[in-house]
Every structure is written in C-alpha cells, then in structure tokens.
Amino acid sequence: MSTFALAWKNITQQWGSTLLSIFLTAFGVAILLVIYISGDSFEKQLSNNSRNVDLVIGAKGSPLQLILSTLYHVDNPTGNIPLSEADKIAQNPFVQVAVPISLGDNFKGHRIIGTDTSFLSLYELTISEGKVWKKSFEIVIGQEVARKQQLKIGDQIHSAHGLSADAHVHDEHPFTVVGILQRSNSVIDNLILCNLVSIWDVHGIAHEEEAHHDHNENSQEAHKHNHLEDDHHHDHDHNAHSHPSTTSSTDSANTNQAEEEFVTEKPQPEEFIKSIGQDMIADQGAEITALLIKYSSPAAIATIPRLVNQTTNMQAASPAIESSRIFSLLGVGLDSLTILAYIIMIIAGLSVFLSLYNALKERKYDMAIMRTMGATKTKLFTLVIVEGLVITLIGGFIGLLMGHSILYYISTQTSQSADFIEVFKLYPNEVLILVAAVLLGVIAALIPAFKAYNTTISKTLASR
C-alpha cells in the first residue's frame, strides 16, 4: 500500500478530530483570503479612481462624503454648486483641467454621470466600441455595465430618479447607447456617461429653458405676424395712391427671412461651459454636483483649496488626504481581522498536532508491526508528515472556496457602482496562503513524526 493511501486510511479512522482540524484550517484560510483580496482591491481602487484628480470642489459638507460620492460613487452627494461659480475656479491659471460632473440618476444601480468629453481625457479612457456622445440622451457605458446588463450599441435604457435602483423611472426620456469604454479596472467600468444637458433635461432644467425659448419664439412670431398685417394694410392703403417699389419688397423679404433664421436657430451646447455665456448660465441657474480639478502647478496645492474654502460657498476636498483617511479607518479593522485569522491558523495547527499525537498513541503497536514487516523509520516519519499535509491541504482548498463565496456574497450586497472585487479571479497570493497552510500542517506533524521515527519495536511489542 502506498504512503498516501495508508495516510488517508489513518485519517478516515478518526473523523472527529480530523474534521475539527480541517474546519479550523479552512476558516483561517478563508478569513486571510477575504482580507487580502478586499484590502488589495480596495487599495487599487483608491489609487485608480483618484488618478489625475488633485482636488474636488463641491457643496459644503463632509469632505469625505464629497470624495466618496464623486470619485468612488458609494455615497450621496453633499449637494449642488452653481456652474457659474465653478467656471470661475476653472478659469484660474493654476488649474490645468476642470471637469464638471452632475449626479442624480441611475440605471439598475449603475450611476449616470453628466459631464463633458474632458472626463475621458482626465481618466485616460478610450472607446472600445462605438463613439463618444454627440448630443443629448446619448450615453457611453463602462465594460461592466455592458456585461452585466447585456447592453450593446443602439440599445435604449430609462434612468431611475436618484441613486436607488427602485426609484421612479423616467420613461419619457430614453437614453441610447452609442459607445462602450475599454476596461479601466476602476469604478468607471460600472458607470454610464452622458453630457450635462441630458441630466438637466431629465430633471426639468432644460425643459424650462425650452419653454422660455418657445415663449420668446411665439412672441416673435406673433410680433412678426402683426407687423406683416400692418404692412399689408399700409401697402393696401398706399396702393390706392401709388404702386409699391420692387426694392422695398425685396428688402422686406430679406428681413423676414433673417428673422425666421434667428428665431428657429437653436444652440447645441456640447461643451456647456465654453459654448454658453456667463450671463445665460446665471440666468438659467444651472448647477452641477462637483468639479474635478487637475493642477497646472504644484503651487496650486496651497492656493486653490484656500481660495475655494475661504472666498466661496463651496468646499475643496483633496482625494489624497481623504483616501488616506479612508484606508487608515479601514486598516484598523483589517489589521484586527488579520490577527484573528493568524490566531485561528495557529489553533488549527495545534489541532492537527493533537490529532496526530493522540492517533500515534493508539497506533504505536501497528507501527511496530510495520517495522517488523520491513517498514523503515523514514517511512513512518513520512507517513505522519503526509497525514498532516493532507489534513491542512483539504482545509486550505475548502478555505479558498469559502473565501470566494464570502466575497461573492459581499459583492451582491454592494451597489453596482461600488462593485470593485473580482470574485472569480485567481489572485497570486492565494497560492501563498495555501502553501502557508500546508507548511503549518507539516510543522504541526513534526513532533508526532519524530516520535513515530523513534518507535522501539521491542518495547512496543513487549508492552502489548
């Protein structure tokens, strides 16, 4: 019988202690796996999501909440800020890039972000399929949005009000998918992007503008109609005495045509800040959720935040500072769980040791018989080591399955925008955790193995 088969037979004869050792090993491995993957993924997300963003300007409130809502999309915004005020900051010479974003709606948990094309440049995003939006209600979606919701170019979706997937659906304003982004391994993969006007339009701001525009158009049409009627009566009276001039008729037609062109012309604001003047912005009261800033000079670090916090009704939050706070707060909990996992692993090793040591006492006579039948001391030593290795190896594999199951459950409880853990991916450190568990089993089996190695045949058989 091979060493492995003999070891397995010995293990199955003591299921009680063996199952306890396997369970403790699996539990320790699962905790270590969850801590490693979640901590590593979260740290990478903190780095990827704040990449190239030096400052976030938003409404007064908690700086941490502002960062969580605008960069990591896991919290509610602190409020809105006037676009005209944000544009003043954007014109500062210390600002290299200023990207407006507007939140307010979602599609099945995926947040819809109103912005402009500078957002793509800031995050270094590229289009894998389709194109960038050109007009209102055209959207570009992340890779995870396309995969999870089975969306493709040309599909239409309806947004839900607010950040809850169960909120009121805006059936009257469908969005059309025109582009799909390349995977960025950041929260952008779970977002939906469109222009600012689309967000304002859904919430009635653009409708008010259109109503105001239609009112002016109707007034001008009515005025033009009355003017034409007056001209008609005047021409009728004048014709009673003289013939109209051909030149006057041509000028009147050209004037009417120019008026019609002016009335029917409608602005197409793709870049709202650039294409609409400050007076119109102030009149309309357009607002955004936040402004993402990239500095043009290191000197801006001390200038822009103080300028915003002391001279405006807005606040400036540093992603670097707030991200450090987030990770330091989570680090305490992760460190505590890591210590707990190590303690459980040590207890698992002790359980393996006690299981093999007690089993060895019961099998001393069997081992003495094996020695008389030709088994060497090395064979007995190897047999006990293999038993410890098999117990912890089984526990390690079960622990990996448990860990990924826990991570999957965690991912189902988070919002679509905060889904940053790749549950079914095999991480390099998983192998290290499994090897560490196996080594623990081997170390725990060393003392019983040496005891089996030093088994004295004559004394064992004589005591029997």
RODO-2510 file (C-alpha; in nm, 4 decimals, decimal comma):
residues 464
     n   res          X          Y          Z
     1     m     0,0000     0,0000     0,0000
     2     s     0,1367     0,3455    -0,0928
     3     t     0,2199     0,6038     0,1720
     4     f    -0,0611     0,8337     0,0597
     5     a    -0,3224     0,5554     0,0664
     6     l    -0,2079     0,4453     0,4104
     7     a    -0,2159     0,8051     0,5382
     8     w    -0,5699     0,8523     0,4039
     9     k    -0,6828     0,5324     0,5751
    10     n    -0,5396     0,6545     0,9069
    11     i    -0,7135     0,9931     0,8669
    12     t    -1,0548     0,8384     0,7970
    13     q    -1,0335     0,6339     1,1147
    14     q    -1,0530     0,9483     1,3311
    15     w    -1,3068     1,1726     1,1595
    16     g    -1,3934     1,3726     1,4706
    17     s    -1,0533     1,5312     1,5318
    18     t    -0,9749     1,5374     1,1593
    19     l    -1,2890     1,7363     1,0725
    20     l    -1,2137     1,9837     1,3509
    21     s    -0,8627     2,0390     1,2120
    22     i    -0,9947     2,0764     0,8579
    23     f    -1,2624     2,3244     0,9675
    24     l    -1,0206     2,5426     1,1644
    25     t    -0,7718     2,5467     0,8776
    26     a    -1,0453     2,6338     0,6276
    27     f    -1,1813     2,9111     0,8468
    28     g    -0,8388     3,0702     0,8919
    29     v    -0,7588     3,0492     0,5196
    30     a    -1,0995     3,1995     0,4276
    31     i    -1,0508     3,4999     0,6564
    32     l    -0,6993     3,5617     0,5262
    33     l    -0,8222     3,5360     0,1678
    34     v    -1,1096     3,7812     0,2224
    35     i    -0,8803     4,0289     0,3959
    36     y    -0,6126     4,0042     0,1283
    37     i    -0,8407     4,0325    -0,1760
    38     s    -1,0726     4,3006    -0,0368
    39     g    -0,7851     4,5070     0,1036
    40     d    -0,5759     4,4792    -0,2115
    41     s    -0,8730     4,5545    -0,4394
    42     f    -0,9821     4,8492    -0,2269
    43     e    -0,6325     4,9984    -0,2222
    44     k    -0,6065     4,9678    -0,6002
    45     q    -0,9472     5,1295    -0,6400
    46     l    -0,8443     5,4194    -0,4184
    47     s    -0,5491     5,4742    -0,6481
    48     n    -0,7249     5,4173    -0,9829
    49     n    -1,0376     5,6203    -0,9101
    50     s    -0,8491     5,9283    -0,7915
    51     r    -0,5894     5,9086    -1,0678
    52     n    -0,5056     6,2535    -1,2123
    53     v    -0,7586     6,4235    -0,9809
    54     d    -0,5831     6,6652    -0,7453
    55     l    -0,8904     6,8352    -0,5981
    56     v    -1,2684     6,8002    -0,5884
    57     i    -1,4856     7,1096    -0,5466
    58     g    -1,8440     7,0640    -0,4301
    59     a    -2,1106     7,1840    -0,1906
    60     k    -2,0318     7,2465     0,1743
    61     g    -2,0452     6,9395     0,3954
    62     s    -1,8253     6,6449     0,4756
    63     p    -1,5075     6,6352     0,2602
    64     l    -1,5013     6,2580     0,2949
    65     q    -1,8595     6,2316     0,1715
    66     l    -1,7759     6,4550    -0,1242
    67     i    -1,4851     6,2288    -0,2245
    68     l    -1,6869     5,9091    -0,1753
    69     s    -1,9762     6,0351    -0,3870
    70     t    -1,7837     6,1941    -0,6736
    71     l    -1,4774     5,9701    -0,7118
    72     y    -1,5804     5,6330    -0,5676
    73     h    -1,9583     5,6659    -0,6194
    74     v    -2,0530     5,4915    -0,2947
    75     d    -2,2287     5,7764    -0,1122
    76     n    -2,4819     6,0533    -0,1701
    77     p    -2,3557     6,3939    -0,2878
    78     t    -2,3274     6,6838    -0,0440
    79     g    -2,5409     6,8990    -0,2753
    80     n    -2,5062     7,1082    -0,5899
    81     i    -2,2960     7,4105    -0,6779
    82     p    -2,3660     7,6850    -0,9353
    83     l    -2,1985     7,6173    -1,2670
    84     s    -2,1100     7,9851    -1,2966
    85     e    -1,9135     7,9720    -0,9680
    86     a    -1,7400     7,6515    -1,0703
    87     d    -1,6428     7,8074    -1,4021
    88     k    -1,4683     8,0919    -1,2206
    89     i    -1,2454     7,8378    -1,0470
    90     a    -1,1883     7,6592    -1,3777
    91     q    -1,0509     7,9819    -1,5279
    92     n    -0,7805     8,0079    -1,2604
    93     p    -0,4302     7,9834    -1,4133
    94     f    -0,3312     7,7215    -1,1538
    95     v    -0,5980     7,4868    -1,2953
    96     q    -0,4928     7,2748    -1,5908
    97     v    -0,8122     7,0693    -1,6304
    98     a    -1,1550     7,1259    -1,4747
    99     v    -1,4161     6,8574    -1,5373
   100     p    -1,7787     6,9207    -1,4312
   101     i    -1,9863     6,6234    -1,3203
   102     s    -2,3540     6,6057    -1,2360
   103     l    -2,5176     6,3176    -1,0479
   104     g    -2,8805     6,2395    -0,9914
   105     d    -2,9968     5,9269    -1,1754
   106     n    -2,9069     5,5618    -1,2156
   107     f    -2,9865     5,2587    -1,4274
   108     k    -3,0290     4,9376    -1,2256
   109     g    -2,7769     5,0608    -0,9700
   110     h    -2,5259     5,1960    -1,2229
   111     r    -2,4887     5,5703    -1,1726
   112     i    -2,5432     5,8025    -1,4678
   113     i    -2,2815     6,0789    -1,4759
   114     g    -2,3382     6,4010    -1,6647
   115     t    -2,0068     6,5501    -1,7773
   116     d    -1,8161     6,6571    -2,0878
   117     t    -1,5554     6,4868    -2,3029
   118     s    -1,2713     6,6163    -2,0841
   119     f    -1,3769     6,3440    -1,8365
   120     l    -1,2460     6,0830    -2,0800
   121     s    -0,9138     6,2635    -2,1104
   122     l    -0,8780     6,3084    -1,7343
   123     y    -0,9182     5,9354    -1,6674
   124     e    -0,7334     5,8354    -1,9873
   125     l    -1,0359     5,6415    -2,1156
   126     t    -1,0716     5,5051    -2,4670
   127     i    -1,3694     5,3775    -2,6632
   128     s    -1,3662     5,0072    -2,7498
   129     e    -1,6931     5,0092    -2,9463
   130     g    -1,8995     5,2870    -3,0983
   131     k    -1,8246     5,6559    -3,0433
   132     v    -1,8429     5,9380    -2,7893
   133     w    -2,1799     6,1059    -2,7379
   134     k    -2,2556     6,3930    -2,9764
   135     k    -2,5923     6,5107    -2,8458
   136     s    -2,8272     6,4824    -2,5515
   137     f    -2,9520     6,1407    -2,4370
   138     e    -2,6610     5,9586    -2,5963
   139     i    -2,4569     5,7572    -2,3468
   140     v    -2,1223     5,5824    -2,3242
   141     i    -2,1151     5,2878    -2,0833
   142     g    -1,8431     5,1018    -1,8949
   143     q    -1,7413     4,7434    -1,9652
   144     e    -1,9139     4,6047    -1,6541
   145     v    -2,2376     4,7860    -1,7367
   146     a    -2,2391     4,6311    -2,0821
   147     r    -2,1584     4,2853    -1,9449
   148     k    -2,3995     4,2798    -1,6513
   149     q    -2,6938     4,4414    -1,8279
   150     q    -2,6290     4,2768    -2,1678
   151     l    -2,6227     4,6141    -2,3454
   152     k    -2,4870     4,6838    -2,6927
   153     i    -2,4610     4,9760    -2,9320
   154     g    -2,8056     5,1095    -3,0224
   155     d    -2,9873     4,9794    -2,7132
   156     q    -3,2063     5,2185    -2,5165
   157     i    -3,2412     5,2463    -2,1389
   158     h    -3,4541     5,4518    -1,8990
   159     s    -3,2965     5,6158    -1,5977
   160     a    -3,4358     5,5986    -1,2439
   161     h    -3,4507     5,9110    -1,0303
   162     g    -3,1904     5,9337    -0,7550
   163     l    -2,9264     5,6762    -0,6683
   164     s    -3,1611     5,3889    -0,5815
   165     a    -3,2397     5,1272    -0,8441
   166     d    -3,6004     5,1073    -0,7183
   167     a    -3,6741     5,4785    -0,7650
   168     h    -3,9144     5,6397    -1,0127
   169     v    -3,8221     5,5636    -1,3750
   170     h    -3,8110     5,8469    -1,6302
   171     d    -3,9998     5,6718    -1,9096
   172     e    -4,0292     5,9904    -2,1145
   173     h    -3,6523     6,0288    -2,1621
   174     p    -3,4821     5,7183    -2,3083
   175     f    -3,1024     5,7104    -2,3349
   176     t    -2,9342     5,5486    -2,6356
   177     v    -2,6056     5,3581    -2,6059
   178     v    -2,3586     5,4959    -2,8610
   179     g    -2,0279     5,3792    -2,7125
   180     i    -1,8651     5,1248    -2,4800
   181     l    -1,5443     5,2088    -2,2938
   182     q    -1,2311     4,9983    -2,2737
   183     r    -1,1880     4,8267    -1,9348
   184     s    -1,0097     5,0584    -1,6918
   185     n    -1,0160     4,8392    -1,3768
   186     s    -1,1748     5,1247    -1,1865
   187     v    -1,5212     5,2360    -1,0843
   188     i    -1,5622     5,3831    -1,4358
   189     d    -1,6327     5,0295    -1,5606
   190     n    -1,9612     5,0436    -1,3666
   191     l    -2,0684     5,3940    -1,4724
   192     i    -2,2780     5,5459    -1,7505
   193     l    -2,1576     5,8743    -1,9047
   194     c    -2,3523     6,1402    -2,0934
   195     n    -2,3424     6,5167    -2,1412
   196     l    -2,4552     6,7647    -1,8750
   197     v    -2,7573     6,8791    -2,0731
   198     s    -2,9065     6,5289    -2,0584
   199     i    -2,9060     6,5348    -1,6769
   200     w    -3,0573     6,8831    -1,6681
   201     d    -3,3148     6,7868    -1,9309
   202     v    -3,4317     6,4811    -1,7357
   203     h    -3,4834     6,6936    -1,4248
   204     g    -3,6685     6,9748    -1,5997
   205     i    -3,3992     7,2401    -1,6194
   206     a    -3,3658     7,2120    -1,9956
   207     h    -3,7451     7,1990    -2,0313
   208     e    -3,7738     7,5337    -1,8596
   209     e    -3,5133     7,6707    -2,0965
   210     e    -3,7020     7,5286    -2,3937
   211     a    -4,0312     7,6657    -2,2651
   212     h    -3,8668     8,0081    -2,2235
   213     h    -3,7216     7,9767    -2,5722
   214     d    -4,0583     7,8669    -2,7191
   215     h    -4,2305     8,1580    -2,5447
   216     n    -3,9863     8,4044    -2,6984
   217     e    -4,0218     8,2322    -3,0339
   218     n    -4,4020     8,2531    -3,0220
   219     s    -4,3847     8,6162    -2,9143
   220     q    -4,1527     8,6983    -3,2025
   221     e    -4,3735     8,5064    -3,4463
   222     a    -4,6805     8,6922    -3,3196
   223     h    -4,4978     9,0228    -3,3434
   224     k    -4,3801     8,9384    -3,6933
   225     h    -4,7343     8,8361    -3,7925
   226     n    -4,8799     9,1631    -3,6587
   227     h    -4,6029     9,3535    -3,8327
   228     l    -4,6842     9,1812    -4,1610
   229     e    -5,0523     9,2594    -4,1163
   230     d    -4,9707     9,6257    -4,0539
   231     d    -4,7509     9,6256    -4,3621
   232     h    -5,0317     9,4640    -4,5575
   233     h    -5,2820     9,7308    -4,4523
   234     h    -5,0290    10,0022    -4,5108
   235     d    -4,9449     9,8662    -4,8536
   236     h    -5,3150     9,8331    -4,9337
   237     d    -5,3748    10,1977    -4,8462
   238     h    -5,0647    10,3016    -5,0293
   239     n    -5,1648    10,1078    -5,3395
   240     a    -5,4751    10,3165    -5,3633
   241     h    -5,2478    10,6048    -5,4485
   242     s    -4,9292    10,4538    -5,5907
   243     h    -4,7537    10,1288    -5,6929
   244     p    -4,5177     9,9534    -5,4439
   245     s    -4,1419     9,9607    -5,5024
   246     t    -3,9681     9,6383    -5,6080
   247     t    -3,6644     9,7228    -5,3981
   248     s    -3,8741     9,7700    -5,0845
   249     s    -4,0393     9,4305    -5,1338
   250     t    -3,7014     9,2598    -5,1691
   251     d    -3,5677     9,4229    -4,8527
   252     s    -3,8790     9,3233    -4,6598
   253     a    -3,8454     8,9615    -4,7718
   254     n    -3,4795     8,9521    -4,6736
   255     t    -3,5654     9,0986    -4,3329
   256     n    -3,8384     8,8421    -4,2726
   257     q    -3,6056     8,5582    -4,3763
   258     a    -3,3371     8,6783    -4,1360
   259     e    -3,5939     8,6992    -3,8564
   260     e    -3,7083     8,3426    -3,9275
   261     e    -3,3497     8,2147    -3,9219
   262     f    -3,2823     8,3898    -3,5937
   263     v    -3,5994     8,2543    -3,4347
   264     t    -3,5575     7,8951    -3,5485
   265     e    -3,1856     7,8719    -3,4728
   266     k    -3,1261     7,6670    -3,1557
   267     p    -2,7927     7,6326    -2,9741
   268     q    -2,6302     7,2898    -2,9498
   269     p    -2,4265     7,3111    -2,6261
   270     e    -2,1917     7,0101    -2,6286
   271     e    -1,9375     7,1908    -2,4138
   272     f    -2,1760     7,3882    -2,1970
   273     i    -1,9201     7,5957    -2,0143
   274     k    -1,7475     7,7028    -2,3341
   275     s    -2,0442     7,7491    -2,5652
   276     i    -2,2879     7,9312    -2,3318
   277     g    -2,2023     8,2706    -2,1944
   278     q    -2,1803     8,3508    -1,8253
   279     d    -2,4933     8,5678    -1,8378
   280     m    -2,7040     8,2801    -1,9700
   281     i    -2,5565     8,0450    -1,7074
   282     a    -2,6503     8,2884    -1,4338
   283     d    -2,9987     8,3394    -1,5751
   284     q    -3,0705     7,9684    -1,6033
   285     g    -2,9232     7,8860    -1,2605
   286     a    -2,7561     7,5725    -1,3936
   287     e    -2,5920     7,3591    -1,1259
   288     i    -2,3503     7,0699    -1,1142
   289     t    -2,2589     6,8263    -0,8378
   290     a    -1,8829     6,8775    -0,8376
   291     l    -1,5805     6,9970    -1,0296
   292     l    -1,2800     6,7659    -1,0685
   293     i    -0,9551     6,9631    -1,0764
   294     k    -0,6096     6,8800    -1,2074
   295     y    -0,3419     7,1306    -1,1121
   296     s    -0,1138     7,3003    -1,3616
   297     s     0,1500     7,3719    -1,0973
   298     p     0,2498     7,2344    -0,7542
   299     a     0,1940     7,5838    -0,6175
   300     a    -0,1800     7,5270    -0,6595
   301     i    -0,1792     7,2826    -0,3672
   302     a    -0,1641     7,5709    -0,1203
   303     t    -0,3592     7,8234    -0,3273
   304     i    -0,6724     7,6695    -0,4792
   305     p    -0,8135     7,4896    -0,1692
   306     r    -0,7756     7,8035     0,0441
   307     l    -0,9276     8,0182    -0,2302
   308     v    -1,2331     7,7932    -0,2552
   309     n    -1,2873     7,7350     0,1186
   310     q    -1,2392     8,0981     0,2267
   311     t    -1,3912     8,3025    -0,0551
   312     t    -1,6811     8,0897    -0,1832
   313     n    -1,9782     7,8935    -0,0524
   314     m    -1,8186     7,5756    -0,1887
   315     q    -1,5663     7,3381    -0,0359
   316     a    -1,2467     7,1838    -0,1708
   317     a    -1,1545     6,8270    -0,0758
   318     s    -0,8224     6,6575    -0,1502
   319     p    -0,8560     6,2969    -0,2776
   320     a    -0,5090     6,2107    -0,1463
   321     i    -0,5888     6,3227     0,2085
   322     e    -0,9372     6,1727     0,2213
   323     s    -0,8229     5,8451     0,0628
   324     s    -0,5564     5,8142     0,3310
   325     r    -0,8227     5,8702     0,5950
   326     i    -1,0447     5,6031     0,4397
   327     f    -0,7687     5,3462     0,4293
   328     s    -0,6474     5,4299     0,7803
   329     l    -1,0007     5,3828     0,9151
   330     l    -1,0413     5,0529     0,7339
   331     g    -0,6860     4,9495     0,8150
   332     v    -0,7663     4,9170     1,1860
   333     g    -1,0438     4,6681     1,1132
   334     l    -0,8387     4,4801     0,8551
   335     d    -0,5424     4,4508     1,0926
   336     s    -0,7690     4,3168     1,3666
   337     l    -0,9189     4,0579     1,1324
   338     t    -0,5715     3,9589     1,0148
   339     i    -0,4589     3,8965     1,3719
   340     l    -0,7743     3,6922     1,4303
   341     a    -0,7027     3,4861     1,1175
   342     y    -0,3460     3,4151     1,2320
   343     i    -0,4732     3,3068     1,5737
   344     i    -0,7231     3,0711     1,4086
   345     m    -0,4467     2,9285     1,1883
   346     i    -0,2291     2,8665     1,4964
   347     i    -0,5212     2,6946     1,6684
   348     a    -0,5684     2,4845     1,3532
   349     g    -0,2021     2,3839     1,3696
   350     l    -0,2395     2,2853     1,7344
   351     s    -0,5482     2,0833     1,6431
   352     v    -0,3525     1,8967     1,3755
   353     f    -0,0717     1,8339     1,6242
   354     l    -0,3060     1,6970     1,8933
   355     s    -0,4949     1,4869     1,6392
   356     l    -0,1786     1,3198     1,5095
   357     y    -0,0180     1,2870     1,8525
   358     n    -0,3214     1,1161     2,0038
   359     a    -0,3617     0,8953     1,6959
   360     l     0,0020     0,7973     1,7238
   361     k    -0,0519     0,6704     2,0769
   362     e    -0,3305     0,4440     1,9531
   363     r    -0,1249     0,3225     1,6529
   364     k     0,2051     0,2510     1,8299
   365     y     0,1513    -0,1251     1,8075
   366     d     0,0522    -0,1002     1,4373
   367     m     0,3702     0,0916     1,3636
   368     a     0,5806    -0,1635     1,5481
   369     i     0,4241    -0,4357     1,3344
   370     m     0,5010    -0,2315     1,0226
   371     r     0,8630    -0,2099     1,1341
   372     t     0,8848    -0,5900     1,1767
   373     m     0,7410    -0,6273     0,8253
   374     g     1,0199    -0,4189     0,6749
   375     a     0,8974    -0,0572     0,7036
   376     t     1,1855     0,1815     0,7705
   377     k     1,1928     0,4645     1,0234
   378     t     1,1873     0,7123     0,7346
   379     k     0,8665     0,5529     0,6040
   380     l     0,6939     0,6007     0,9408
   381     f     0,8220     0,9582     0,9606
   382     t     0,6956     1,0341     0,6096
   383     l     0,3596     0,8710     0,6837
   384     v     0,2835     1,1063     0,9722
   385     i     0,4043     1,4123     0,7756
   386     v     0,1773     1,3189     0,4843
   387     e    -0,1198     1,2908     0,7215
   388     g    -0,0631     1,6444     0,8493
   389     l    -0,0118     1,7694     0,4932
   390     v    -0,3341     1,6075     0,3645
   391     i    -0,5445     1,7466     0,6520
   392     t    -0,4257     2,1053     0,6013
   393     l    -0,4358     2,0751     0,2204
   394     i    -0,8029     1,9746     0,2315
   395     g    -0,8731     2,2522     0,4796
   396     g    -0,6853     2,5008     0,2600
   397     f    -0,8862     2,4198    -0,0537
   398     i    -1,2134     2,4375     0,1394
   399     g    -1,0970     2,7705     0,2829
   400     l    -1,0340     2,9111    -0,0653
   401     l    -1,3861     2,8104    -0,1715
   402     m    -1,5306     2,9622     0,1462
   403     g    -1,3347     3,2838     0,0925
   404     h    -1,4565     3,3321    -0,2633
   405     s    -1,8121     3,2510    -0,1521
   406     i    -1,7900     3,5213     0,1155
   407     l    -1,6530     3,7691    -0,1393
   408     y    -1,9356     3,6840    -0,3784
   409     y    -2,1902     3,7487    -0,1052
   410     i    -2,0246     4,0809    -0,0245
   411     s    -2,0341     4,1815    -0,3915
   412     t    -2,4067     4,1047    -0,4132
   413     q    -2,4761     4,3319    -0,1167
   414     t    -2,2935     4,6331    -0,2605
   415     s    -2,4250     4,8716    -0,5247
   416     q    -2,3351     4,8254    -0,8877
   417     s    -2,1167     5,1356    -0,8801
   418     a    -1,9186     5,0033    -0,5829
   419     d    -1,8643     4,6590    -0,7295
   420     f    -1,4839     4,6542    -0,7354
   421     i    -1,3991     4,2963    -0,6249
   422     e    -1,3308     4,0431    -0,8994
   423     v    -1,4734     3,7409    -0,7192
   424     f    -1,3862     3,4691    -0,9678
   425     k    -1,0331     3,5846    -1,0391
   426     l    -0,7414     3,3738    -0,9101
   427     y    -0,5047     3,6010    -0,7169
   428     p    -0,1316     3,5197    -0,6848
   429     n    -0,1319     3,5371    -0,3052
   430     e    -0,3969     3,2651    -0,2856
   431     v    -0,1245     3,0140    -0,3676
   432     l     0,0942     3,1616    -0,0934
   433     i    -0,1884     3,1318     0,1605
   434     l    -0,2472     2,7693     0,0599
   435     v     0,1258     2,6906     0,0830
   436     a     0,1414     2,8577     0,4267
   437     a    -0,1492     2,6406     0,5454
   438     v     0,0220     2,3239     0,4199
   439     l     0,3511     2,4227     0,5840
   440     l     0,1638     2,4778     0,9088
   441     g     0,0306     2,1235     0,8858
   442     v     0,3795     1,9873     0,8199
   443     i     0,5235     2,1793     1,1166
   444     a     0,2404     2,0565     1,3397
   445     a     0,3160     1,6978     1,2334
   446     l     0,6917     1,7168     1,3015
   447     i     0,6809     1,6165     1,6693
   448     p     0,4456     1,3181     1,6137
   449     a     0,6581     1,2200     1,3112
   450     f     0,9782     1,2196     1,5145
   451     k     0,8007     1,0139     1,7794
   452     a     0,6994     0,7621     1,5111
   453     y     1,0568     0,7650     1,3783
   454     n     1,1938     0,6741     1,7220
   455     t     0,9464     0,3910     1,7809
   456     t     1,1216     0,0976     1,9535
   457     i     0,9903    -0,2330     1,8252
   458     s     1,0897    -0,4496     2,1215
   459     k     0,9476    -0,2159     2,3904
   460     t     0,6224    -0,1571     2,1977
   461     l     0,5602    -0,5276     2,1338
   462     a     0,6636    -0,6209     2,4909
   463     s     0,4192    -0,3697     2,6428
   464     r     0,1448    -0,5246     2,4356
***
